[in-house]
Amino acid sequence: MLYDQALITTAYVECYQATKREEYRQTATEILKYVLRDMTAPSGGFYSAEDADSEGQEGKFYLWKSAEIDSVLDKREASVAKSMFNISKEGNFHDEMNGGKSGPNILFIDKTKAEIANKAGISPAEFSASADSIRKKLFDYREKRIHPHKDDKILTDWNGLMIAALAKAAQAFAEPEFALAAERAADFILDNCRTVSGRLSHVYRPGRDGITGNADDYAFFIYGLLELYAALFDVRYLKAAIELNAHFIDHFWDRENGGFYFTAEDGEKLIVRQKEIYDGAIPSGNSIALWNCCGSAALPGILILKIKQRKWA
């Protein structure tokens, strides 16, 4: 799911900022490279999801048998790969139906580079070079498989989360490529998911009318625009964030009790007009709206700090 990629990227970026541990930067970068490669539309927006199953089998695209590793890699690389990714002939996970192991392996790393190199009898430098070659060969081989289906609808709220993650990574890692991707996605949403009156639509699909935007669409996309403005200092994004926040307050704010309703006051009439405050798989619109309001209020001071820390032109 796109929101999973966005939220965990943000967590890794902030962990890197707090600790400067290289593995956190590398993990965040690899997640974003996947999103830019496999979940980005030619127009710049981000797709919603990629299926877990292909050819009728859960996870088939990502699973490997030990014999496949042997067929793709030479003997030395295969030995390193099996140690690095915890690959065994019988498989490294149990089948949910019968509790046994049926041969496929999930590639995962649970040891440091030094530990893997020591087990393989090579130096850490040799391991790093070998690992890059192994990854490329396995990736090229996997690309020939039947890919999982993509859910290619473009959702305003989830795109907002990914725009924010990319913008934060661009700042933390001094990586202009991530800022450019965030900018393209933001421009796509502003051009294609905004009505004549300036309000947001929830979803984009070519040739179809968009669904009226909800609280998450406004809160998450405004969040993305504010992070993008902090990364690029392009006033267009700050202006758009302020305009959208005005629409958000006008149409979603509970003037009696405070907080934002999930639907607009002129939207579809429901039995109960919900107000979501619970953070589940994704944050609630009210949580992010509060973050946006606090961030906007503190923006001048934050920008001065970011200007001092900025590492690219």
C-alpha positions as CSV (number, residue, x, y, z in Angstrom):
1,M,0.0,0.0,0.0
2,L,1.3,3.5,-0.8
3,Y,0.6,4.8,2.7
4,D,2.7,2.0,4.2
5,Q,5.7,3.0,2.0
6,A,5.2,6.7,2.9
7,L,4.8,6.3,6.7
8,I,7.6,3.8,7.2
9,T,9.9,6.0,5.0
10,T,9.1,9.0,7.2
11,A,9.9,6.9,10.3
12,Y,13.3,5.8,8.9
13,V,14.1,9.4,7.8
14,E,13.5,10.7,11.2
15,C,15.4,7.8,12.8
16,Y,18.4,8.7,10.6
17,Q,18.1,12.4,11.5
18,A,18.2,11.4,15.2
19,T,20.9,8.8,15.1
20,K,22.9,9.3,11.8
21,R,22.9,5.5,11.4
22,E,23.6,4.7,7.8
23,E,21.3,1.7,7.7
24,Y,18.3,3.9,8.3
25,R,19.2,6.2,5.4
26,Q,19.8,3.2,3.2
27,T,16.5,1.6,4.1
28,A,14.5,4.8,3.5
29,T,16.3,5.4,0.2
30,E,15.6,1.8,-1.0
31,I,11.9,2.1,-0.2
32,L,11.7,5.4,-2.2
33,K,13.6,3.9,-5.1
34,Y,11.0,1.1,-5.2
35,V,8.1,3.6,-5.1
36,L,9.6,5.7,-7.9
37,R,10.3,2.6,-10.0
38,D,7.1,0.6,-9.5
39,M,4.4,2.8,-8.0
40,T,4.7,6.0,-10.0
41,A,2.5,6.9,-12.9
42,P,4.1,8.5,-16.0
43,S,2.2,11.7,-15.1
44,G,3.9,11.9,-11.7
45,G,1.1,10.8,-9.3
46,F,1.6,7.7,-7.2
47,Y,-0.5,4.5,-7.6
48,S,-2.4,3.2,-4.6
49,A,-1.1,-0.3,-4.2
50,E,0.5,-3.4,-5.6
51,D,-1.1,-6.8,-5.1
52,A,0.5,-9.4,-2.8
53,D,-0.4,-12.3,-5.1
54,S,0.5,-13.2,-8.7
55,E,-0.5,-16.2,-10.8
56,G,-3.0,-17.0,-8.0
57,Q,-0.4,-17.5,-5.4
58,E,0.3,-15.3,-2.4
59,G,3.8,-13.7,-2.6
60,K,4.9,-15.8,-5.6
61,F,6.7,-12.8,-7.3
62,Y,8.9,-12.3,-4.2
63,L,9.7,-15.9,-3.3
64,W,12.9,-17.9,-4.1
65,K,13.8,-21.5,-4.1
66,S,17.4,-22.5,-3.2
67,A,17.8,-24.1,-6.7
68,E,16.8,-20.8,-8.4
69,I,19.6,-19.0,-6.5
70,D,22.0,-21.6,-7.7
71,S,20.8,-21.1,-11.3
72,V,21.1,-17.3,-11.3
73,L,24.4,-16.9,-9.4
74,D,27.8,-18.5,-9.6
75,K,28.8,-20.8,-6.8
76,R,30.6,-18.2,-4.6
77,E,27.8,-15.6,-5.0
78,A,25.1,-18.2,-4.3
79,S,26.9,-19.1,-1.0
80,V,27.0,-15.5,0.0
81,A,23.4,-14.8,-1.0
82,K,22.1,-17.8,1.0
83,S,23.9,-16.6,4.1
84,M,22.8,-13.0,3.5
85,F,19.2,-13.7,2.8
86,N,18.7,-16.7,5.1
87,I,17.9,-19.1,2.3
88,S,17.6,-22.9,2.9
89,K,16.7,-25.8,0.6
90,E,13.6,-26.6,2.6
91,G,12.4,-23.0,2.7
92,N,12.6,-20.5,5.6
93,F,8.9,-20.1,6.5
94,H,6.0,-22.3,7.4
95,D,3.0,-22.8,5.2
96,E,-0.1,-21.4,7.0
97,M,-2.2,-24.4,5.8
98,N,-0.1,-27.4,6.9
99,G,2.5,-25.8,9.1
100,G,5.4,-27.3,7.1
101,K,8.0,-25.8,4.9
102,S,7.5,-26.3,1.1
103,G,10.7,-24.9,-0.4
104,P,10.2,-21.2,-1.2
105,N,12.2,-18.6,0.8
106,I,11.4,-15.0,1.8
107,L,14.6,-13.0,1.4
108,F,15.4,-11.1,4.6
109,I,18.5,-9.9,6.3
110,D,18.9,-10.3,10.1
111,K,22.7,-9.9,10.5
112,T,25.1,-7.0,10.1
113,K,27.4,-6.7,7.0
114,A,30.4,-7.7,9.2
115,E,28.7,-10.8,10.5
116,I,27.7,-11.9,7.0
117,A,31.2,-11.2,5.6
118,N,32.8,-13.2,8.5
119,K,30.5,-16.1,7.9
120,A,31.2,-16.1,4.2
121,G,35.0,-15.8,4.9
122,I,35.4,-12.5,3.0
123,S,36.2,-8.9,4.0
124,P,33.4,-6.4,4.6
125,A,34.6,-4.5,1.4
126,E,34.4,-7.6,-0.7
127,F,31.0,-8.4,0.8
128,S,29.6,-5.0,-0.2
129,A,30.8,-5.3,-3.8
130,S,29.5,-8.9,-3.9
131,A,26.1,-7.9,-2.4
132,D,25.5,-5.2,-5.0
133,S,26.2,-7.7,-7.8
134,I,24.0,-10.3,-6.2
135,R,21.1,-7.9,-5.8
136,K,21.3,-6.8,-9.4
137,K,21.4,-10.3,-10.8
138,L,18.5,-11.4,-8.7
139,F,16.5,-8.3,-9.5
140,D,17.1,-8.7,-13.3
141,Y,15.9,-12.4,-13.0
142,R,12.9,-11.5,-11.0
143,E,11.8,-8.8,-13.5
144,K,11.1,-11.6,-16.0
145,R,8.4,-13.1,-13.7
146,I,4.8,-12.1,-14.0
147,H,4.3,-9.0,-12.0
148,P,1.6,-8.5,-9.4
149,H,-1.4,-6.4,-10.5
150,K,-1.2,-2.7,-9.6
151,D,-4.1,-0.7,-8.3
152,D,-3.5,2.3,-10.5
153,K,-6.0,4.8,-9.0
154,I,-4.4,7.9,-7.6
155,L,-5.7,9.0,-4.2
156,T,-5.2,12.5,-3.0
157,D,-4.7,11.6,0.7
158,W,-2.1,8.8,0.1
159,N,-0.2,10.9,-2.4
160,G,0.0,13.7,0.2
161,L,1.7,11.3,2.6
162,M,4.2,10.2,0.0
163,I,4.9,13.7,-1.1
164,A,5.7,14.5,2.5
165,A,8.0,11.5,2.9
166,L,9.9,12.4,-0.3
167,A,10.3,16.0,0.7
168,K,11.6,15.0,4.1
169,A,14.0,12.5,2.6
170,A,15.2,15.1,0.1
171,Q,16.1,17.5,2.9
172,A,17.6,14.9,5.3
173,F,19.7,13.1,2.5
174,A,20.4,16.2,0.3
175,E,18.8,14.2,-2.6
176,P,17.3,16.5,-5.3
177,E,15.7,13.4,-7.1
178,F,13.3,12.9,-4.2
179,A,12.3,16.6,-4.2
180,L,11.7,16.5,-7.9
181,A,9.4,13.4,-7.5
182,A,7.5,15.1,-4.7
183,E,7.1,18.3,-6.9
184,R,5.8,16.3,-9.9
185,A,3.2,14.5,-7.7
186,A,2.1,17.7,-6.0
187,D,1.7,19.4,-9.4
188,F,-0.3,16.4,-10.7
189,I,-2.7,16.6,-7.7
190,L,-3.1,20.3,-8.0
191,D,-3.8,20.0,-11.8
192,N,-6.0,17.0,-11.7
193,C,-7.6,16.6,-8.3
194,R,-8.7,20.2,-7.7
195,T,-12.1,21.5,-8.8
196,V,-12.9,24.8,-10.5
197,S,-13.9,26.1,-7.1
198,G,-10.5,25.2,-5.7
199,R,-11.6,22.2,-3.6
200,L,-10.1,18.7,-3.6
201,S,-11.3,15.5,-5.2
202,H,-10.5,12.2,-3.5
203,V,-9.4,10.1,-6.5
204,Y,-8.1,10.5,-10.0
205,R,-9.0,8.1,-12.8
206,P,-8.8,9.2,-16.5
207,G,-12.3,9.9,-17.9
208,R,-14.1,9.7,-14.6
209,D,-15.5,12.4,-12.3
210,G,-13.6,12.6,-9.0
211,I,-15.2,11.8,-5.7
212,T,-15.5,14.8,-3.3
213,G,-12.5,15.1,-1.1
214,N,-12.7,14.1,2.6
215,A,-10.9,15.3,5.7
216,D,-7.9,13.0,5.0
217,D,-7.5,14.4,1.5
218,Y,-7.2,17.9,2.8
219,A,-5.1,17.2,5.9
220,F,-2.6,14.8,4.2
221,F,-2.2,16.8,1.0
222,I,-1.7,20.0,2.9
223,Y,0.9,18.2,5.0
224,G,2.7,17.2,1.8
225,L,2.6,20.7,0.5
226,L,4.0,22.2,3.7
227,E,6.9,19.7,3.7
228,L,7.5,20.3,0.0
229,Y,7.6,24.1,0.6
230,A,10.1,23.5,3.4
231,A,12.2,21.5,1.0
232,L,12.1,23.8,-2.1
233,F,11.0,27.2,-0.8
234,D,8.6,27.5,-3.8
235,V,5.9,29.8,-2.6
236,R,3.4,28.1,-5.0
237,Y,3.1,25.2,-2.6
238,L,2.7,27.4,0.5
239,K,0.0,29.4,-1.3
240,A,-1.8,26.2,-2.3
241,A,-1.6,24.9,1.3
242,I,-3.0,28.1,2.7
243,E,-5.9,28.1,0.2
244,L,-6.8,24.5,0.7
245,N,-6.6,24.9,4.5
246,A,-9.2,27.8,4.2
247,H,-11.5,25.4,2.3
248,F,-10.9,22.7,4.8
249,I,-11.9,25.0,7.7
250,D,-14.9,26.5,5.9
251,H,-16.4,23.1,5.0
252,F,-15.2,20.6,7.6
253,W,-14.8,22.5,10.9
254,D,-17.2,21.7,13.7
255,R,-17.9,25.3,14.9
256,E,-19.7,24.1,18.0
257,N,-17.4,21.4,19.4
258,G,-14.1,21.9,17.5
259,G,-12.3,19.4,15.3
260,F,-12.9,18.5,11.6
261,Y,-15.7,16.3,10.4
262,F,-14.7,13.6,7.9
263,T,-17.1,14.9,5.2
264,A,-17.9,18.4,4.1
265,E,-21.0,20.2,5.3
266,D,-22.3,20.4,1.7
267,G,-21.4,16.8,1.0
268,E,-23.6,13.7,0.9
269,K,-26.1,13.7,3.8
270,L,-25.4,10.7,6.1
271,I,-27.2,9.4,9.2
272,V,-24.2,10.4,11.3
273,R,-21.5,12.9,10.2
274,Q,-18.4,11.2,11.4
275,K,-15.5,12.9,13.1
276,E,-12.4,10.7,13.1
277,I,-9.8,11.1,15.8
278,Y,-8.4,7.6,16.1
279,D,-5.0,6.9,14.6
280,G,-5.0,3.4,13.1
281,A,-3.1,2.1,10.0
282,I,-2.9,5.7,9.0
283,P,-3.1,8.8,11.2
284,S,-6.5,10.5,11.5
285,G,-7.3,13.6,9.5
286,N,-7.6,15.5,12.8
287,S,-4.1,14.4,13.9
288,I,-2.5,15.6,10.7
289,A,-4.6,18.8,10.7
290,L,-3.3,19.7,14.1
291,W,0.2,19.0,13.0
292,N,-0.3,21.2,10.0
293,C,-1.7,24.1,12.1
294,C,1.1,23.9,14.6
295,G,3.7,23.6,11.8
296,S,2.2,26.5,9.9
297,A,2.3,28.7,13.0
298,A,5.9,27.8,13.6
299,L,6.9,28.0,9.9
300,P,9.1,31.2,10.0
301,G,11.4,29.7,12.7
302,I,11.4,26.3,11.1
303,L,12.4,27.8,7.7
304,I,15.3,29.8,9.2
305,L,16.6,26.6,10.7
306,K,16.1,24.6,7.4
307,I,17.9,27.3,5.4
308,K,20.9,27.0,7.7
309,Q,20.9,23.2,7.3
310,R,20.1,23.1,3.6
311,K,22.8,21.1,1.6
312,W,21.8,21.6,-2.0
313,A,20.9,24.5,-4.3
